[in-house]
């Protein structure tokens, strides 16, 4: 598409007399409108509506965690990124899904959309991204743009299904290309004032060429609707996660074994540092990559692979995107001397996400107790290396309908036995619970925070 329509609109505003003289030969507003129409026509077929039936946190509309779950139906958006039916969307939309349906775009609002079953290929909770797939080929897919090239003020368009209104498009600008949300989240989001509302989650944020430069993820709003503060996961991160989820179903993240923090003038004076802004090495993991390379506490990181590091957020975001085994060159300063160190990035163990680990929430629900349980297999055990026994059931969440509301059992507990019967499988545990009569005594042996304890109660 390019910027010819926008440039024409600027000319219209700045020089009305000139526009009046040229009115007979061209209409800048019509050109702009035609350009946006063409962009929408090319992008819309690659943005789908997703209908989710499943379990989600009852106390958190975004799906980001929570100790209590309920059966819910929700809708959101997704972007076709491969003609073979691969669709990227938000993890919070599909976590705990029992049934997924994708509504493919059609020409005309009156035509019924094609509805196809979808399956989850992988979920990455850290980036709030998920990959799903439908069994259909030769689909229209969006190409990835380079989100690192975004600048404040760039024209962008949000496409999705806000409030279930499929194939909706809104226009805005990039309010900030790299916006940090909180200290615990290393992702730098794209902030935009393009209208994003509930249901836009997982939809496309495209540039003026129709390339995917972000995946709409959340809004900041007092009213619950659009207030011009929306956020999207940058396309470069989306593409990285997509490739890893497609190839292996999980996402590896980089680590170099150090904790960095921002330098401010007071900290610089207190430590006698030669600069008042930058990135300070505050802590080092013993025998980690940074430690082995000779980096020490109070070193000042200047650059990685020649790219200047201006803040700890920038440093964390850079390392976050590296893969295990990748070599990097770190330039740092110590006592006024500039030094270099070669490091090999290691893979960071992904955090255990119980709801994301559920293969089928409907099957994992122990209905009489009102808990969702995950069977500990090799994959789950690897994510929970400190378990005292490598078998049992992890309590993923509680349901409002069950007896667990009135007994001391919490998400994260591991059930190892019921009435002296060792629990090694979900099916066996389900059978044992079904055989209990009202009034029967129940003693669950659980592991919590590395300690064994018993939870005793009478069966309802």
C-alpha positions in Angstrom: 0.0 0.0 0.0 2.7 2.5 1.0 2.1 6.0 2.4 0.9 7.8 -0.7 -2.7 8.2 0.8 -1.5 9.5 4.1 0.9 12.0 2.3 -2.0 13.2 0.2 -4.1 13.7 3.3 -1.3 15.8 4.9 -1.2 17.9 1.7 -5.0 18.4 1.9 -4.7 19.7 5.5 -1.6 21.9 4.9 -2.5 23.4 1.5 -6.3 23.7 0.9 -5.8 26.2 -1.9 -3.4 23.9 -3.8 -5.9 21.0 -3.3 -8.7 23.1 -4.7 -6.6 23.8 -7.9 -5.9 20.1 -8.3 -9.4 18.9 -7.3 -10.3 18.1 -10.9 -7.5 15.6 -11.4 -7.3 13.8 -8.0 -9.0 13.4 -4.7 -6.5 12.7 -1.9 -9.3 11.5 0.5 -10.6 9.1 -2.1 -7.0 7.8 -2.7 -6.5 7.2 1.1 -9.9 5.5 1.4 -9.1 3.2 -1.6 -5.7 2.3 -0.1 -7.3 1.3 3.2 -10.0 -0.6 1.4 -7.3 -2.6 -0.5 -5.4 -3.2 2.7 -8.5 -4.5 4.5 -9.4 -6.7 1.5 -5.9 -8.3 1.6 -5.7 -8.7 5.4 -9.2 -9.7 6.5 -9.1 -13.3 5.0 -6.2 -14.2 7.2 -7.8 -13.1 10.5 -10.3 -15.6 12.1 -12.7 -15.7 15.0 -12.1 -18.3 17.6 -14.9 -19.7 19.8 -13.7 -21.4 23.0 -15.6 -23.7 25.4 -13.6 -24.7 28.4 -12.3 -23.9 31.8 -11.0 -20.5 32.8 -10.2 -18.6 35.9 -13.5 -17.5 37.4 -11.8 -14.4 39.0 -9.8 -13.2 36.0 -11.4 -12.3 32.7 -8.1 -12.3 30.9 -7.4 -15.9 31.9 -4.0 -15.1 33.5 -4.0 -17.4 36.4 -6.3 -17.6 39.4 -7.0 -20.4 41.9 -10.6 -21.0 41.0 -12.0 -22.1 37.6 -15.4 -22.3 36.0 -16.8 -23.6 32.7 -16.9 -20.7 30.3 -17.5 -19.8 26.7 -15.6 -17.0 25.1 -14.5 -15.7 21.8 -11.4 -14.0 20.4 -9.3 -13.7 17.3 -6.4 -15.5 15.6 -4.1 -14.9 12.6 -3.4 -17.5 9.9 0.4 -17.5 9.5 0.7 -20.5 7.3 -1.5 -21.7 4.4 -1.6 -25.2 5.9 -3.9 -24.1 8.7 -1.5 -22.8 11.4 -3.0 -20.0 13.5 -1.4 -17.8 16.1 -3.5 -16.5 19.0 -3.3 -15.6 22.7 -2.5 -18.3 25.3 -5.1 -16.8 27.7 -7.8 -17.4 25.1 -7.2 -21.1 24.7 -5.9 -22.2 28.1 -8.2 -24.8 29.5 -10.1 -25.2 26.3 -12.3 -28.3 25.9 -13.6 -27.4 22.5 -12.1 -25.0 19.9 -13.9 -23.8 16.8 -12.4 -21.5 14.2 -14.7 -19.3 12.1 -13.1 -18.6 8.7 -13.8 -15.2 7.1 -16.2 -15.1 4.2 -17.1 -12.5 1.7 -20.1 -10.5 2.8 -21.6 -10.0 6.3 -24.6 -12.1 5.5 -22.8 -15.2 4.5 -22.4 -17.9 7.3 -18.8 -18.4 8.2 -17.1 -21.8 7.7 -16.7 -23.4 11.1 -13.8 -25.8 11.6 -12.6 -27.7 14.7 -9.1 -26.7 15.9 -6.5 -28.4 18.1 -3.9 -26.8 20.2 -0.3 -27.4 19.0 1.5 -25.5 21.8 1.1 -22.8 24.4 3.7 -20.4 25.7 2.4 -18.6 28.8 5.4 -16.3 29.2 4.6 -14.5 26.0 0.9 -15.2 26.2 1.0 -16.8 22.7 -0.5 -20.1 21.4 -0.4 -22.0 18.2 -3.5 -23.8 17.0 -4.3 -25.7 13.8 -7.3 -26.5 11.6 -7.4 -29.2 8.9 -7.6 -27.0 5.9 -5.0 -26.0 3.3 -4.4 -23.2 0.7 -5.6 -20.6 3.2 -4.7 -16.9 3.0 -1.9 -16.2 5.4 -0.2 -13.0 6.5 3.5 -12.5 6.2 5.5 -11.3 9.2 6.8 -7.7 9.2 9.9 -6.6 11.2 8.6 -5.1 14.4 12.1 -3.8 15.2 11.7 -1.2 12.5 8.5 0.3 14.0 8.7 4.0 15.0 6.4 6.2 17.1 3.7 7.6 14.9 3.7 4.8 12.3 0.2 4.1 10.9 -1.2 0.7 12.0 -4.5 -1.2 11.7 -6.1 -3.7 14.2 -8.1 -6.5 12.7 -10.1 -9.0 14.7 -13.5 -9.9 16.2 -14.2 -7.4 19.0 -17.2 -8.3 21.0 -17.9 -11.1 18.4 -18.1 -8.6 15.5 -15.9 -10.5 13.1 -13.8 -8.9 10.4 -13.6 -5.5 12.2 -10.8 -3.1 11.3 -9.7 0.0 13.1 -6.9 2.5 12.4 -4.4 4.2 14.6 -0.7 4.9 15.2 2.1 3.4 17.1 1.9 5.2 20.4 5.2 3.6 21.6 7.1 0.8 19.8 8.7 -0.7 22.9 6.5 -0.3 26.1 7.5 -2.1 29.3 4.5 -3.1 31.5 6.0 -4.3 34.8 9.3 -5.3 36.2 8.5 -9.0 36.1 7.6 -9.1 32.4 10.6 -8.9 30.0 8.5 -8.3 26.9 8.4 -4.9 25.3 5.0 -4.4 23.8 3.8 -2.3 20.9 1.4 0.3 22.3 -1.2 1.7 19.9 -4.3 3.8 19.9 -6.0 1.7 17.2 -9.3 0.6 18.7 -8.8 -2.8 20.6 -11.7 -4.2 22.5 -12.5 -7.6 24.2 -12.5 -10.2 21.4 -9.6 -8.5 19.6 -7.2 -10.7 21.6 -5.1 -12.7 19.2 -6.0 -10.6 16.3 -3.7 -8.9 13.8 -1.9 -5.6 14.1 -0.6 -4.8 10.6 1.4 -2.0 9.1 0.5 0.1 6.1 1.8 -2.7 3.8 -0.5 -5.2 5.4 2.3 -7.1 7.1 1.8 -8.6 10.6 3.8 -6.5 13.0 2.0 -7.5 16.2 -0.6 -9.7 17.8 -3.2 -7.8 19.8 -3.1 -8.9 23.4 -4.6 -6.6 26.0 -5.9 -3.1 26.8 -5.6 -0.8 29.7 -9.1 0.6 30.5 -11.2 1.8 33.4 -14.4 1.2 31.5 -13.5 -2.3 30.1 -13.7 -0.9 26.5 -11.3 0.9 24.3 -9.7 4.0 25.7 -6.9 4.3 23.2 -4.3 2.3 25.2 -3.9 -1.1 23.5 -0.9 -3.5 23.5 0.3 -6.1 21.0 3.1 -8.7 21.2 5.8 -7.6 18.6 5.8 -9.7 15.4 9.5 -10.7 15.8 8.6 -12.4 19.1 5.5 -13.9 17.6 7.5 -15.4 14.7 10.1 -16.8 17.1 7.5 -18.5 19.3 5.5 -19.7 16.3 8.6 -21.5 14.9 9.4 -23.2 18.2 5.8 -24.2 19.0 5.5 -25.7 15.5 8.7 -27.6 15.6 8.7 -28.9 19.2 5.5 -27.8 20.9 7.4 -25.7 23.5 9.5 -22.5 23.7 13.1 -22.3 25.0 14.4 -19.0 26.4 17.9 -17.7 26.8 19.8 -17.1 30.0 23.3 -16.0 30.8 23.1 -16.4 34.6 23.2 -12.8 35.7 20.7 -10.3 37.1 20.9 -6.8 35.7 19.4 -3.5 37.0 19.3 0.1 35.8 21.9 2.5 37.0 20.6 5.9 38.3 22.7 8.9 39.5 22.4 8.1 43.2 23.4 4.4 42.7 26.3 5.6 40.5 27.5 8.0 43.2 27.2 5.4 45.9 29.2 2.7 44.0 31.6 5.2 42.4 30.6 4.3 38.9 31.9 6.4 36.0 28.4 6.7 34.4 25.0 7.7 35.8 22.9 5.7 33.3 23.2 2.2 31.9 23.0 -1.5 32.9 24.7 -2.8 36.1 25.4 -6.4 36.9 23.8 -6.8 40.3 24.1 -10.6 40.8 25.8 -13.6 39.2 24.8 -17.2 39.2 27.6 -19.4 40.4 29.2 -21.3 37.5 26.7 -19.8 35.0 27.7 -18.5 31.6 28.5 -15.0 32.8 30.5 -16.3 35.8 32.5 -18.7 33.6 33.2 -15.8 31.2 34.7 -13.7 34.0 31.9 -11.1 34.4 31.6 -9.9 38.0 29.1 -7.9 40.2 29.2 -4.2 39.6 30.4 -4.5 36.0 28.6 -2.2 33.6 27.3 -3.8 30.5 27.8 -1.6 27.4 26.7 -3.7 24.5 25.8 -7.2 23.2 27.0 -8.3 19.8 27.6 -4.6 19.1 24.1 -3.5 20.1 24.2 -0.8 22.8 22.4 -1.8 26.1 20.7 1.3 27.6 18.5 -0.3 30.2 18.1 -3.6 32.1 14.8 -4.1 30.3 16.6 -3.9 26.9 19.3 -6.4 28.2 16.7 -8.8 29.5 14.6 -8.6 26.3 17.7 -9.3 24.2 18.8 -12.3 26.2 15.1 -13.5 26.5 15.0 -14.0 22.7 18.2 -16.0 22.4 18.3 -19.8 22.1 20.4 -22.3 24.0 23.9 -22.7 22.5 23.9 -19.3 20.8 27.2 -17.4 21.2 27.2 -13.8 22.1 29.8 -11.1 22.7 29.4 -8.9 25.7 31.2 -5.6 26.1 31.4 -4.3 29.6 33.3 -1.8 31.8 35.1 -2.4 35.0 37.1 0.2 36.9 37.3 2.4 33.8 38.6 -0.4 31.6 36.6 -1.7 28.7 36.5 -5.5 28.4 34.9 -8.2 26.2 33.6 -11.6 27.1 32.3 -14.4 24.9 29.3 -16.3 26.4 27.2 -19.3 25.4 23.5 -18.8 26.1 21.9 -21.6 28.1 18.2 -22.6 28.0 16.0 -21.4 30.8 13.6 -24.0 32.2 10.0 -22.9 31.4 7.8 -22.2 34.4 5.3 -25.0 35.1 1.8 -23.9 33.9 -0.8 -26.3 35.2 -3.7 -25.2 33.1 -1.5 -25.2 29.9 -0.4 -28.7 30.7 -4.0 -30.1 30.7 -4.5 -32.4 27.8 -8.3 -32.4 28.1 -9.8 -30.3 30.9 -13.1 -32.3 30.8 -11.3 -35.5 31.4 -9.0 -34.0 34.1 -11.9 -32.8 36.3 -12.4 -34.9 39.4 -16.0 -33.9 39.6 -16.9 -35.0 43.2 -14.0 -33.1 44.6 -14.2 -30.2 42.2 -10.5 -30.2 41.3 -8.6 -30.4 38.0 -5.6 -32.7 38.2 -2.6 -33.4 36.0 -0.9 -36.8 36.0 2.8 -36.5 36.6 4.6 -38.0 33.7 8.2 -37.5 32.5 7.4 -34.1 30.9 5.7 -32.7 34.0 8.3 -34.1 36.3 11.0 -32.3 34.4 9.2 -29.0 35.0 8.9 -29.8 38.7 12.4 -31.1 39.6 12.1 -30.6 43.3 9.3 -33.1 43.8 10.0 -35.7 46.5 8.2 -38.4 44.5 8.1 -38.5 40.7 4.5 -39.7 40.6 1.1 -38.5 41.7 -1.4 -35.8 40.6 -0.8 -32.0 40.5 -3.9 -30.0 41.5 -4.1 -27.5 38.6 -7.2 -25.6 39.8 -10.5 -25.7 41.8 -14.0 -25.6 40.5 -16.8 -23.7 42.4 -19.1 -26.7 42.2 -16.9 -29.2 44.1 -16.2 -30.1 47.7 -12.6 -28.8 47.4 -14.1 -25.3 48.2 -14.5 -26.5 51.8 -11.3 -28.5 52.4 -7.6 -27.5 52.6 -6.5 -28.4 49.1 -4.8 -25.8 46.9 -3.6 -25.4 43.3 0.0 -26.6 43.2 -0.6 -29.4 45.8 0.5 -32.9 44.6 -1.7 -35.8 45.7 0.4 -38.9 46.4 -2.2 -41.1 48.1 -5.8 -41.5 49.1 -6.6 -43.6 52.2 -3.2 -45.4 52.0 -3.7 -46.1 48.3 -0.8 -44.8 46.3 -1.9 -42.5 43.4 -0.1 -43.2 40.2 -2.7 -42.4 37.6 -5.7 -40.1 37.2 -8.0 -42.9 36.2 -7.2 -44.9 39.4 -7.8 -41.8 41.5 -11.1 -41.1 39.7 -12.2 -44.7 40.4 -11.2 -44.5 44.1 -13.2 -41.3 44.6 -16.2 -42.7 42.8 -16.3 -45.7 45.2 -16.6 -43.5 48.3 -20.0 -43.2 49.9 -21.3 -40.0 51.6 -19.9 -39.8 55.1 -16.8 -41.9 54.3 -13.5 -40.7 55.8 -10.9 -39.5 53.3 -7.3 -38.9 54.0 -5.3 -37.4 51.1 -1.5 -37.4 51.4 -0.3 -34.3 49.6 3.0 -32.6 49.0 3.0 -28.8 49.5 6.2 -26.6 49.5 8.4 -29.7 49.7 6.6 -31.1 52.8 4.2 -34.1 53.1 1.0 -33.5 54.9 -2.5 -35.0 55.2 -5.8 -33.5 54.3 -8.7 -35.2 56.1 -12.4 -34.7 55.5 -15.7 -36.6 55.2 -17.1 -37.3 51.7 -20.3 -35.3 50.8 
